[in-house]
């Protein structure tokens, strides 16, 4: 073989060897990629479409640790127009609660001070008259229950004037009668009964003072009388 032929054969061998090496190490992926391992590069990159391997899945996010902080306490909702009175509540708390309820329903009670004065007792009597209850003028738990819930163990009188008023209501009626005698609206002797003559006197007084005509005793009526004949009401004040 001539020297020229030897050089040509050696050159061809070198070219073929280089082509094979390029194909193996450059054009084909490394063996560890063919085995399904992560791409050789360390830089984060999006996986090509269709690339599926358990090694390509993002690491599972560890569950957030449960909070050790106690949950917020939700206060108990109150129902009714007033908060329930505790068993240890005294008379002042009871009277104040009744005054608030009567005012909310449009009855004049005077100041919400826990004192069952004439105006407050007049408001109680007006509510009792409007609700068909016996006239007592007395602040009591059963009355508060009736004001809040619309029912209680109080039974309707259903007997009109035949049902005698309670002691406190009788004292209030007698005071109103004395005031009307002093003002000239009544001539009969005060007897503590809400009779026809007393009702007529109430209506005349309400018309004269431009009040709503009701013919019943109320807190508004007592408040007006207190400014005109306060001395006649003194005996009935607590």
Protein Blocks (a to p, Z undefined) as FASTA:
>chain_A
ZZklmmmmmmmmmmmmmmmmmmmmmmpccfklmnopacfblbdcdddehiacfklpccdd
ddddddfbdcdddddddedjbdcddfklcfklmmmmmmmmmmmnopaebjaehpacfklm
mmmmmmmmmnopacekpacfklmmmmmnopafbdcfklojmlccdfklmmmmmmmmmmmm
mnopafbdcehiacfklmmmmmmmmmmnopacehpacfklmmmmmmmmmmlmmmmpZZ
